[in-house]
Amino acid sequence: MASASRRSLGQLLQQGWNEIPEILASTGLALAGIGMATVGCYNYAKMDGDNRRYKSTYVVLRPDDPKAKLIRKD
């Protein structure tokens, strides 16, 4: 029993892939999805993604508001 607790990470992943491949595959896909969503949300916020040309509600900004400079004039 002592040798069973002294396995490397690669051996545990290999055993897990042989015993529960659905869990390991879906965990990998979920981590990849979380990573891509994080990058997408970061880029959306960084590139001012909320500055849409046609909005569903009106937004009133004062002239001294820093966001007023970012409004599209198309």
TORLOFI-707006 format. One line per field, with one value per residue (C-alpha): residue in one letter; x, y, z; residue number from 1. Coordinates in nm, 4 decimals, always signed. Last residue first. Layout:
! residues N
resn: [a, ...]
c1: [X, ...]
c2: [Y, ...]
c3: [Z, ...]
resi: [NUM, ...]
***
This chain:
! residues 74
resn: [d, k, r, i, l, k, a, k, p, d, d, p, r, l, v, v, y, t, s, k, y, r, r, n, d, g, d, m, k, a, y, n, y, c, g, v, t, a, m, g, i, g, a, l, a, l, g, t, s, a, l, i, e, p, i, e, n, w, g, q, q, l, l, q, g, l, s, r, r, s, a, s, a, m]
c1: [-2.0250, -1.9194, -1.8201, -1.8086, -1.4634, -1.4226, -1.7503, -1.6116, -1.3852, -1.6958, -1.6472, -1.9105, -2.1744, -2.3016, -2.6597, -2.7123, -3.0215, -3.1314, -3.1122, -2.7782, -2.6840, -2.3218, -2.1791, -1.9201, -1.9482, -1.6460, -1.4064, -1.0955, -0.9620, -1.3018, -1.3674, -1.0042, -1.0231, -1.3590, -1.2191, -0.9020, -1.1082, -1.3495, -1.0580, -0.9113, -1.2463, -1.3043, -0.9616, -1.0254, -1.3654, -1.2165, -0.9532, -1.2116, -1.4347, -1.1496, -1.0534, -1.4108, -1.4934, -1.1673, -1.2512, -1.0500, -0.7835, -0.7471, -0.7310, -0.4544, -0.2577, -0.3179, -0.2021, +0.1087, +0.1924, +0.1485, +0.3998, +0.2981, +0.4055, +0.0683, +0.0395, +0.3899, +0.2874, +0.0000]
c2: [+5.7603, +5.9818, +5.7116, +5.8059, +5.7744, +6.1371, +6.1286, +5.8408, +6.0833, +6.2761, +6.6550, +6.6841, +6.5115, +6.1813, +6.0728, +5.7124, +5.6117, +5.2510, +4.9668, +5.0877, +5.1379, +5.2373, +5.0226, +5.1495, +4.8511, +4.6872, +4.9518, +4.7774, +4.6787, +4.5621, +4.3345, +4.2172, +4.1140, +3.9433, +3.7448, +3.6451, +3.5223, +3.3382, +3.1658, +3.0505, +2.9316, +2.7385, +2.5729, +2.4760, +2.3317, +2.1354, +1.9838, +1.8955, +1.7429, +1.5205, +1.4156, +1.3347, +1.1457, +0.9465, +0.7919, +0.4704, +0.4723, +0.8504, +0.8507, +0.5909, +0.7987, +1.1159, +0.9449, +0.8104, +1.1546, +1.3139, +1.0734, +0.7931, +0.7421, +0.6656, +0.3265, +0.2282, +0.2403, +0.0000]
c3: [-3.6877, -3.3938, -3.1515, -2.7874, -2.6292, -2.5311, -2.3334, -2.1259, -1.9373, -1.8125, -1.8425, -2.1173, -1.9007, -2.0277, -2.0936, -2.1988, -2.3901, -2.3809, -2.6365, -2.7699, -3.1335, -3.1978, -2.9207, -2.6720, -2.4346, -2.5964, -2.4650, -2.6054, -2.2611, -2.1312, -2.4281, -2.4324, -2.0659, -2.1186, -2.4118, -2.2251, -1.9298, -2.1588, -2.3338, -2.0012, -1.8683, -2.1897, -2.1731, -1.8107, -1.9052, -2.1951, -1.9683, -1.7044, -1.9736, -2.0902, -1.7369, -1.6347, -1.9524, -1.9359, -1.5960, -1.5446, -1.8179, -1.8218, -1.4404, -1.4440, -1.6957, -1.4968, -1.1763, -1.3488, -1.4868, -1.1449, -0.9952, -0.7704, -0.4118, -0.2512, -0.4203, -0.3064, +0.0592, +0.0000]
resi: [74, 73, 72, 71, 70, 69, 68, 67, 66, 65, 64, 63, 62, 61, 60, 59, 58, 57, 56, 55, 54, 53, 52, 51, 50, 49, 48, 47, 46, 45, 44, 43, 42, 41, 40, 39, 38, 37, 36, 35, 34, 33, 32, 31, 30, 29, 28, 27, 26, 25, 24, 23, 22, 21, 20, 19, 18, 17, 16, 15, 14, 13, 12, 11, 10, 9, 8, 7, 6, 5, 4, 3, 2, 1]
***
